[in-house]
Structures are given as C-alpha cells and as structure tokens.
C-alpha cells in the first residue's frame, strides 16, 4: 500500500492554542478614542474654567458641573472565564512527511522567507510559485506562520489563496486564523475572515464570535461598539449560542462606559443582554441592575414601571440598592414629576448616606419645578448650601432656570449675583435664562443691563448676542443692532447664524432700509440660510428684489474666498482629508474632529460656519452647536481640484512642492488649531504627514520667517516643535488669527490650563533634526525612528 502519512492536529490542548485574555474595560476610559495610534496625537482635552460655545438650549446642568456621567462599575464586576472553547482541528502534514524533496525545500524556504516581507513582496513571491503551489501547500505555510505567531503573514497567505482556481474553503483553517487575529485585537482582519465564513454558508464557531466581539471592544473607532453589538446579536440569533458570562459583562460594561448622552441610545441592547443573562440562568451582578436603571433614568421619556420592576427584582434577589441606584431613581422622578416616589427615595438615600451627593439635591429641585412649586425648589437649594457647605455649578444653573421659568424676577437676579460673586465659571447658561426671563416680561432695560454685565465676566456667545440683537430690533434701535451684528460677524468666536441674519433683515425691512436689506439677503443666499420673516415683510422684500433685477435671478456661483483658501491650506496641513470621485474631476473636503477634545468642539463650530455654503443639505441643517456632527463633508466641487492635486495626489496626503509660498500666519494658525497642540510645558507642536523632502521645504520656509524649530518623525507622521522662546515667537505670529475662545487654551508658555499631554515627543533624542542649527535635514538619518 501507499505510504502512511502522519498528520499534525492543531487541537485546543496543543501549545498552539492561545487562551483568550479576558477583557477589562475601565469605565473612565472611552472606547472611542480617535487618533489613538502611536503615530497620531489627539488635541489635548482641556478642562479649564473657560467658557465653551455649547448648545445652551439643551444644556444639562448636572453634566456641566463636572459630575461623572458614565456609570461606575464595582471592581467585582469583571469576571474571568477559564474554560476553553471547542474549535475544529486543522490537519496538515509534517514537513518530513512530504514525499518530494524539491517541494519540501521550497515550502521550508517559503516558511522562512514570507514572514520577513511586506505585502507587495510577499504577493510577488507567492505569484512566482503558481505553477506548483496548491491548497495543501498554502495551508501548510499558513499554519506554520500561525505556529510561530506570524498571524499577519498567515492572513496574507490565506487571502492570496482565495482567488486561486484550486482554492477550497477550509472551515477549520479560517476559524483558527480568525481566532488568532482576534486575539491580537486585529478586529478588521478578523471580521474579514468572519464574513468569509458566513459567505460560504457556514456558521462561525462560538470562539470566533466571542473573540471578534472582544477585539471590537478593545479597539478604537466611531462604530466599534455598534459592530460589537451587531456581532453579539448574530451570535445569539444566527449561531444559537449562549454567550459566556464574561462576554455579557464586557459588552454591558462597554455600553455604559460612555457619557450618558452617548450611552442612552443603547438601552434596548442593554435590556437584550439582561434578557440573555436571565434566560441562560447565569449570575447577574448588581451592577447590571444598577446600570439598567441608570440607562432608563437618562431616557427622554422615562419608563417608571420598568424601573420599579428592576428594583423589585433586585429585592427578590437580596441585592441592596446602592447610593448610585437611588440617585438614578431620583433622576427619573425629576423627569417624570413623581414627587411621592422622589420623597421616598430621598428618605432612603438619607438613611444610607447622611450627606447625599449634590446632584441628588438638583434632581429634587427639578421634581418640585415639574409640579409648579419653585419656592420648594428654592428651599431645597438653601438646604443644600447648609448641609453641604458649598454649592455646585449645576445647582446654580438649575435654581436660576427654575426661577426664571416661573418669572421670579427678584429671586433669580439675587441668586445670579450670588453665582457671579462665587467666582465660579460656566455662567453663560444662567445669563441666557435670565435674559429670556426679562424678554418675556418685557423688561428691556433689565435685559440690556444683564447683557452688559454678561460682557464683563464671560466670553462671547452666539446665543446671548442673538437674544440682545432681537431686543434691539424689536425696540427699533436699528443703529445699535447694526453695530452688534457687525461685531458678531467680525468676531470668529461669535459669528452669525440664520437667526441673527433674519433678525437684522427684519429690522432693515421694517425701517425701509432696502439697500442694506438686499445685502443681508444676498449674504443669506450665499450661506444658504432660510429666510424666516413675517409674510408682509417677505412680500415687500420680493417687491424690492423684483425692482432691482430685470431678469430671472441667477443662482450664486460658489467660489472660495481668499480667507477660505488660507483656512483650507492650514487645515489640510493639519490632517483634513480630500475625497475624490473615480475620475478625479470633483473633490470634497472631509473634516473630522476629535469628540474628546475641547479645542475641536469649539473649532468645529467655527469651521462649520466658515464653510456653511459649501456643506451638503444634511450637514447644513443643524439647529445648534451640539447638533454639529463630529465629522462633515463639503459638496463635491471643481474649486477643490487645485487642493486635491497639491495635497492629495493619488488619494494620499502629500506636502506640495510650493508649500513655502503659502505658509502665511493665517495658514499656520489653522494648522495649529486643527492639527497641533501645546504641551504642558508650553511648547507648541504641529503634526503633518508627508515626505521628508516636503518637511525640509516647510522648515526652510519657517526659518526664512525667523521661526526656528525642531522636527521628529514617528512612523509616517512628522512633528514640528517650537520650543521655549521659539514657541512664544510662533504664538505672536499666529495669535491674531486664533479664535478668541481658543487663545487661552493654545497660548505658548505659562501653565497648561489643565491640558493633558497625551503625546510625549522627545526632541533631544537621536532621531530628530535641529533646524535652527543644521538648516537642512538628511531624510535617511535625521528623520528616522
């Protein structure tokens, strides 16, 4: 008979099997961390006392106070699953069992050579073996790569095999490869193999589902949590598996690891996890109940019956309600206006902790406000001051909001003065409530004096200026209204929006200032703002426009202004992307902002206003700053062709050869605001992607402007550093073009204003270049890692 071949089995008990590392997620660390790779540094998250331009119509005073919004899990919540998964074994022959000496030698050479090369070279090597290379050879090489932990190489071999005419799908090989990639947290490659398995009409193993979910949860990105939930649901519905306890807990913890505004959308998913835990008979940790109640309490419409059912289930299991659970119940009662339940919960909270947290007092104030008892809300506020010996920002916001709503003019004004004298920041929401109260009461002088007091203690804010502008227009003070409008338009920290333009347009039309009205109307057309004025004034405006234009009005042709061109150049250096169609005729600018960065949260509103007319209808129609998405894209337009050719040829970022001509102070300022940051020591760093030759061109141009710097590369990213006095001089150059609200956060030198230095660039190590001393860079030495 033929020679009997020994086969190598890859079993779970083999040393080739890697146990799954249990996931431990800290609730204080966000799962979504854009720009978290070593080659990319996010803008620092600044939590200092300066005002932010936020949506005060949907202001949450509790979250604004600095109280932690994410759910706090107990240390005992994490569990470890030691039981191994059952996976199919892979059968491959040992090298010495291969009969052909030439084939053995070639396979041994491939096993040694392939892991040492990158994808293009590896593909060329494999292509050269097509005449003799077959399925069993590919499996042998892939398994060998996995055995020596070269899983990336195994993946590339597997993907090369798939389009070959002799390829036969191997479920065991695909499963093992997906599991190994997932254990290395390579979620995209693991997902690719996962999808291949499903496309072959097979159901992935439980291990593949489990590992892929954990890989997603361990990764960063805007949709990893959604994908993890999707895979979890398919694991239950498609695979019919019962996930293990640590997987339930890890996913549940990830759902609640974000802030309340982001986590509340996952209520149904959290309830599904709870349902699976119950049906599987697994132990349910007390934080599952606490987390569900916490999620329910943050919903816009609170389901008090469901909260009551969860609390009853906790009692039936002998689980005591913690302080956090009771605070969540109070929060739910404040939205529902359930005074009786709120008082019972308050009494229980006092029995647990004689000194309740400040947010519990705020929720009691809100409960009484819901039933029209502002004086009782005030009593709770005063009791909080007595009991805690201090007053939180959230408490001031809430009581002023309540008193303003019920037109308690003197009380609201008195507490506002107390708030200002306390030295606390974040005064803007309360100023807005106060000004709206006076506007409703028709007390125009009080509104104006409040506005003047606001200007003395706060940074400029669009909502406040809009309220005051409405007052001036409504009272016929058009000259001052015009002055305020021009101030808003000229100050990038304020800007103008549709409401401001409609207000001043109404003032011009009422006063028969038709020439000025037409100018504002043209500005609104350019910015694509809707005209929202009284029908009688609209008819008059149409008549004026018809007299001025003898022919049908032509649509305004979009054209970048000189300022927009400089803004765009600086943003592109900072990392903004360009998206092109297949023929590269039309191009669009794609802005992406770091959600965790306070600098970006301010800067995105400015950019949104600056390029408003260039945005698509979906991105254009936002009601407030909070509605501006963290990423948006302009319409595709031929005006962006120049920038695509210069900065993004072949779909990749590049430093233009003529960049030295375009480094104006405004360009440098926008580069700094979007793609740079200030270290805790006050130095300034600018981030740029491109070639070393392009960086040399930038450094020479900076040196010609007496801007001396150092540069260092990390991977494909270069960091240009302005250190010490050089940072101060750089700041003097760019300061006139920095948004007012960001000046305190980005100014060189001094303390860090609470900045978190997330990237440490050591310019004193060997892999850096001192432009000041050398005047040029040797790309092969100075900029190497």
Secondary structure, DSSP 8 states (H G I E B T S, - for coil): ------EEE--TTSTT----------TTS-S--TT-STT--------SSS-----GGG--HHHHTT---S----GGG-------------EEE-GGG-S-HHHHHHHHHHHHHGGGS-HHHHHHHHHTTTTT--HHHHHHHHHHHHHTT-HHHHHHHHHHHHTSTT----HHHHHHHHHHHHHTT-HHHHHHHHHHHHHTT----HHHHHHHHHHHHTS-STTHHHHHHHHHHHHHHTS-----HHHHHHHHHHHTSS-HHHHGGGHHHHHHHHHHHHHHT----HHHHHHHHHHHHTSSS--HHHHHHHHHHHHHTT----HHHHHHHHHHHHHHT-HHHHHHHHHHHHHH-SS--HHHHHHHHHHHHHTT-HHHHHHHHHHHHHHHSS--HHHHHHHHHHHHHTT-HHHHHHHHHHHHHTT-S--HHHHHHHHHHHHHHT-HHHHHHHHHHHHHHS---HHHHHHHHHHHHHTT-HHHHHHHHHHHHH-TTT---HHHHHHHHHHHHHTT-HHHHHHHHHHHHHHT------HHHHHHHHHHHHHH-SS----------HHHHHHHHHHHHHT-EEEE-TTSSSEEEEEE--TT-HHHHHHHHHHHHHTGGGB-HHHH--SSGGGS-SEEEB--BGGGHHHHHHH-GGGS----TTGGGT--HHHHHHHHHHHEEE-TTS-EEEEEES-HHHHHHHHHHHHHTT---EEEEETTEEEEEE-THHHHHHHHHHGGGS-HHHHHHH-SSS--TT--------TTSSSEEEHHHHSS--TTTTT--
